[in-house]
Amino acid sequence: MTELRALLEEKRIRKAVLIDDVFDEAPRPDELNEGDWTNFFDDLGEEGKNLLSGLYEKYDETPVDDLKASEEFVTLLWEHRAKLPAAANEHLFRDYEDGNARERAGLAALLGALEAHGLTCTTMGRAFNEAATEADLVFVDLFLGFRQLEDDIKPAIRRISELVANRAANPPLVVLMSQSTRLWEKRNEFRDNAGLLGSTFRVVSKADLAKEGRLDTLLTRLANHYEDAKRVASFVHAWDDGLARAQRRFIQILRRLDLSDLAQVRALLLDFEGQMLGEYLLDVADRVLQHEIEAEPGTIAAAQELNKIELAKYPGLIWPGHPTFKISYTA
């Protein structure tokens, strides 16, 4: 543990954030069952109804369906659930509380382990936490929603996109986690839609993460590879940034062409070579754009930094679905 702590410090991995819906301050209306709502209102009794009338001034005049869909109302119920009749409280929040308790126990262990390695940790639910923007290491749940529906992936992608948006050349390490069996199915979609790099992105199930030594192994590998991962990130960023500038310069050159220029090209080259104007301009455009891109100092410098990566440290792993994977067989 001492060696890993020193390694993290050496690589300047000092702050971590855990993003999971269990850190939300209250459940959302769509996370409570319809049947539980029915039992809740049946079990309120006069005392409970009077309590809600005092807490929520629009209670008596608001239709039941609107109350069930109101985030403000649900948050009030959650905050004052200890004052509600026991049967009503149990019916409405039992499933949510039980699920949350199980998830929180696992995340509390992860949080404690990270802090034991000297990391300063922040937690974040679906609401944005500004402190998370300084994180060097991010653990994020695939689904930010109690029901783990397809749409619950979108908030997780949105949160990660916000965290990496202004850190293209110096991105945090991101670990995608989940209890769901759909984790591996959704990993590529998550990575690409969030704008993450393969070199700074890892996937691990929460069950594996809880196993002895799994977290330490993960952190050790991420830390050892971090400098090289940032070199790749800088190259991608420089290429993306340089491509935009090269494209603008290239389009400016194309705009200067007049029809008389094209006629002169035809007279000097095309008639002799027997080539059509459109094909010729496509070929020329490819070469000019390539020249403009490769003339970008930032792109060149970032490419030179890639030469410092010792590729022998990274044995090639090819699996079905990998871009270079091919099946070979004999008939």
Residue pairs with C-beta under 8 A, 6 or more apart in sequence:
1 116
1 117
1 216
4 117
4 216
4 219
4 220
4 223
5 117
5 118
7 220
7 223
7 224
8 14
8 117
8 118
8 119
8 219
8 223
9 118
10 223
11 223
11 224
11 226
11 227
12 136
13 119
13 136
13 137
13 173
13 222
13 223
13 226
14 118
14 119
14 120
14 136
15 119
15 120
15 121
15 122
15 134
15 135
15 136
15 137
16 114
16 119
16 120
16 121
16 122
16 135
16 136
16 137
16 138
16 139
17 121
17 122
17 123
17 124
17 129
17 131
17 132
17 135
17 137
17 138
17 139
17 163
18 107
18 110
18 111
18 114
18 121
18 122
18 123
18 124
18 139
18 140
19 123
19 124
19 125
19 132
19 138
19 139
19 140
19 141
19 144
19 156
19 159
19 160
20 103
20 107
20 123
20 125
20 140
20 141
20 144
21 125
21 126
21 141
21 143
21 144
21 145
21 146
21 152
22 100
22 103
22 104
22 107
22 125
23 107
23 123
23 124
23 125
24 125
24 126
24 127
25 75
25 78
25 125
25 127
26 74
26 75
26 78
26 79
27 74
27 78
27 93
27 96
27 146
28 71
28 74
28 145
28 146
29 68
29 69
29 70
29 71
29 74
30 145
30 147
31 96
31 145
31 146
31 147
32 68
32 74
32 92
32 93
32 96
33 95
36 91
36 92
36 94
36 95
37 64
37 68
37 92
39 87
39 88
39 91
39 92
40 88
40 91
40 92
41 64
41 88
43 85
43 87
43 88
43 91
44 52
44 84
44 85
44 88
45 85
45 88
47 85
48 84
48 85
48 88
49 59
51 80
51 83
51 84
52 59
52 77
53 59
53 60
55 76
55 80
56 62
56 72
56 73
56 76
59 67
59 73
62 70
62 73
67 73
68 74
77 84
77 92
77 93
78 93
81 89
81 92
81 93
82 89
96 146
99 146
100 146
103 179
106 206
106 209
106 210
107 123
109 210
110 139
110 209
110 210
110 215
111 121
111 123
113 215
114 121
114 137
114 215
115 121
117 219
119 137
122 129
122 131
122 132
122 135
123 129
124 132
124 159
125 144
126 144
126 145
126 155
126 159
128 159
128 162
132 138
132 159
132 163
133 162
133 163
135 163
135 172
136 172
136 173
137 172
137 173
137 175
137 219
137 222
138 160
138 163
138 172
138 173
138 174
138 175
139 175
139 177
140 156
140 159
140 160
140 174
140 175
140 176
140 177
141 156
141 177
141 178
142 153
142 156
142 176
142 177
142 178
142 180
142 182
142 183
142 186
142 190
143 149
143 152
143 153
143 156
143 178
143 180
144 152
144 153
144 155
144 156
144 159
145 151
145 152
145 155
148 180
153 186
153 189
153 190
156 190
157 190
157 193
157 194
160 174
160 194
160 196
161 193
161 194
161 195
163 172
164 171
164 172
164 174
164 194
164 195
164 196
165 195
168 233
168 236
168 237
168 240
169 230
169 233
169 234
169 237
169 238
170 230
170 233
170 234
171 196
171 197
171 200
171 229
171 230
171 233
172 200
173 200
173 201
173 202
173 222
173 226
173 229
174 194
174 196
174 200
174 201
174 202
175 201
175 202
175 203
175 204
175 218
175 222
176 183
176 187
176 190
176 191
176 201
176 202
176 203
176 204
177 183
177 203
177 204
177 205
177 206
177 209
178 205
178 206
179 205
179 206
179 207
183 203
183 205
184 203
187 203
188 321
190 196
191 198
191 201
197 229
197 232
197 233
197 236
199 225
199 228
199 229
199 232
199 233
200 229
200 230
200 233
202 218
202 222
204 214
204 218
208 214
209 215
209 218
225 314
228 308
228 309
228 310
231 302
231 305
231 306
231 308
231 309
232 306
232 309
234 302
234 305
235 299
235 302
235 303
235 305
235 306
237 302
238 296
238 298
238 299
238 301
238 302
238 303
239 293
239 299
239 302
241 298
242 293
242 296
242 298
242 299
243 293
245 296
246 289
246 292
246 293
246 295
246 296
247 289
247 292
249 292
250 285
250 288
250 289
250 292
253 288
254 285
262 277
265 277
265 280
266 277
269 275
269 280
270 276
270 277
270 280
293 299
294 300
318 324
318 325
319 325
